[in-house]
Each structure stands twice: as structure tokens, then as C-alpha cells.
């Protein structure tokens, strides 16, 4: 089983809109949990989203910090197992990733947003990275999601897609 961190990114809507995106990101984890893939979920957000009741309702741990790097480090401190899936709030991974993880694949993976431009359709690797399957040790040394993104580019990985939930 993997641990999953749903991370509020640097630029994220506040209030009800942001809260709704976090909840919808959590919804795809239900299938992964039923498949026995996800064992632990950590919500990493700022205090202004007021996610305590959401975390309690879904049985996840909530860590809060003012900046993205602080949220990532706080979440890394409480995850229990390798590998760790970090997913930016507002996205949901496609079923392919869950299927691969259910089969036991534990290699590093990049989750790329679905292509939105012609360039991204022609060159899929140009799509924005919105999640990563990584190790706890790499996660604890990353100063923010951009550092994790940079570290993931230098590793041969399996790529999966994630769709925006806006």
C-alpha cells in the first residue's frame, strides 16, 4: 500500500472553491483504497481552507502550513510508507496509475496533466507535472513541489495522466 499526499499548491483558490477541489481530488482515492492500493491519505493545506472536517470525514490526516514547502515537509514527516504519491489538489489520476499500482508497480512515476494545447498533444512530456510517485527520503529533502518536479525529471519513470477537476 502507498501513502498519498493531496497537496494544496502555491496558487490555489481560497474558500469554498478550493475546498471543493480538494474534496473532488479525494474522491478518486476511494477506488484506489478499495483496490488495496492506498493505505494512508494526508491532506497538506493552509489553515484558511478549513479542511479539518473533510479530513475527519475521509479518515485522513491533516497537516497545515502557510507555504507549499512547509506543507510538503509537514506531510513528509507523517507518512508511514514508501512509495508516496504526491498529488496537487484539483487533479485526479487516471485509472491506469491505480491499475499499475494494484499490480505491484512501485517505480517512480510522474503524473502529467492532460494536454491542453497543440504542443502538449504533439509532445506529451510538455504537459504540466501535477503529481509524483516518489520515496519518503526524496520527499523529505524537497524544498517544495517545484524541487520534487525537477528531481523527477532526471529519473526514468512511468508516466500517467491526471485530469483537472475545475
C-alpha positions in Angstrom: 0.0 0.0 0.0 1.1 3.5 -0.7 0.8 6.7 1.2 -0.9 9.6 -0.6 -0.4 13.3 0.0 -3.0 15.7 -1.5 -1.1 19.0 -1.6 -2.6 22.4 -1.9 -0.3 24.1 -4.5 1.1 27.6 -4.3 -1.6 29.2 -6.5 -4.9 27.8 -5.4 -8.4 29.3 -5.0 -9.3 30.0 -1.4 -12.6 29.3 0.4 -15.3 27.1 -1.0 -13.9 26.7 -4.5 -10.5 25.5 -3.2 -12.2 23.3 -0.6 -14.4 21.7 -3.3 -11.4 20.9 -5.5 -9.6 19.2 -2.6 -12.8 17.1 -1.9 -13.0 16.1 -5.5 -9.3 15.1 -5.6 -10.0 12.8 -2.7 -12.9 11.2 -4.4 -10.8 9.2 -6.9 -8.8 7.8 -3.9 -11.9 5.8 -2.9 -11.4 3.4 -5.8 -7.7 3.1 -5.1 -8.4 2.4 -1.4 -11.0 -0.3 -2.3 -8.4 -1.9 -4.7 -6.0 -2.0 -1.7 -3.5 0.4 -3.3 -3.8 3.4 -1.0 -3.5 2.9 2.7 -2.9 6.4 4.1 -4.0 9.8 2.9 -2.5 13.1 4.2 -4.1 16.4 3.3 -1.5 19.2 3.2 -3.1 22.6 3.1 -3.2 26.1 4.5 -5.3 26.8 7.5 -7.6 29.1 5.5 -9.2 26.2 3.6 -10.6 24.9 6.9 -10.3 21.2 6.0 -10.4 19.6 9.5 -14.0 18.3 9.0 -13.1 17.0 5.5 -10.0 15.2 6.8 -12.0 13.7 9.7 -14.8 12.6 7.3 -12.5 10.7 5.0 -10.2 9.3 7.7 -7.1 11.2 6.6 -4.5 13.2 8.5 -4.5 17.0 8.0 -1.2 19.0 8.2 -1.3 22.7 7.8 1.4 25.3 6.9 1.5 28.7 5.3 3.6 27.9 2.3 3.8 25.0 -0.1 7.2 23.9 1.0 6.1 23.8 4.7 3.0 21.8 3.7 5.1 19.3 1.8 7.7 18.9 4.7 4.9 18.6 7.3 3.2 15.8 5.2 6.5 14.0 4.7 7.0 13.9 8.4 3.8 11.9 9.0 3.7 9.5 6.0 4.3 5.9 7.1 5.3 4.0 3.9 7.1 4.1 0.6 6.3 4.9 -2.1 4.4 8.2 -1.6 2.1 9.6 -4.2 2.0 13.4 -4.1 -1.0 14.8 -6.0 -1.7 18.5 -6.4 -5.2 19.3 -5.2 -7.6 19.9 -8.1 -6.4 16.9 -10.1 -7.4 13.2 -10.2 -5.1 10.5 -11.5 -6.4 8.3 -14.3 -7.3 4.7 -13.8 -4.1 3.5 -15.4 -2.0 4.5 -12.4 -4.2 2.8 -9.9 -4.1 -0.4 -12.1 -0.3 -0.3 -12.3 0.0 0.2 -8.5 -2.5 -2.6 -7.9 -0.3 -4.9 -9.9 2.6 -4.0 -7.7 4.5 -1.4 -9.7 6.4 0.7 -7.3 8.7 2.6 -9.7 8.9 6.3 -9.8 6.1 7.9 -11.7 5.2 11.3 -13.0 1.6 12.4 -13.2 1.2 14.8 -16.1 -1.9 17.0 -16.7 -4.0 16.1 -19.7 -2.7 18.0 -22.7 -4.5 21.4 -23.2 -2.5 22.8 -26.1 -1.5 21.5 -29.5 2.2 21.5 -28.4 1.3 19.3 -25.4 -0.7 17.0 -27.6 2.3 16.6 -30.0 4.8 16.4 -27.2 3.0 14.9 -24.2 6.1 15.3 -21.9 5.5 19.1 -22.2 2.3 18.9 -20.1 2.5 20.2 -16.5 3.5 17.7 -13.9 0.7 17.6 -11.3 1.8 14.6 -9.2 4.7 12.3 -8.4 5.2 8.8 -7.0 8.4 9.1 -5.1 10.2 7.9 -2.0 9.8 9.3 1.5 13.6 10.2 1.6 13.3 12.3 -1.6 10.2 13.9 -0.4 11.8 15.0 2.9 14.6 16.7 1.1 12.5 18.6 -1.4 12.0 22.2 -0.5 8.7 22.5 -2.5 6.8 20.8 -5.3 9.0 22.5 -7.9 12.1 20.8 -6.4 10.2 17.5 -6.5 9.3 18.2 -10.1 12.9 18.9 -11.0 14.2 15.8 -9.3 11.6 13.6 -11.0 12.6 14.8 -14.5 16.1 13.2 -14.1 14.8 9.8 -13.2 13.5 7.3 -15.8 9.8 7.0 -14.9 6.4 5.6 -15.8 4.2 8.5 -16.8 0.5 8.7 -16.0 -2.2 11.3 -16.7 -4.3 13.3 -14.4 -7.3 15.3 -15.3 -8.1 18.8 -13.9 -11.3 18.9 -11.8 -12.2 22.5 -12.3 
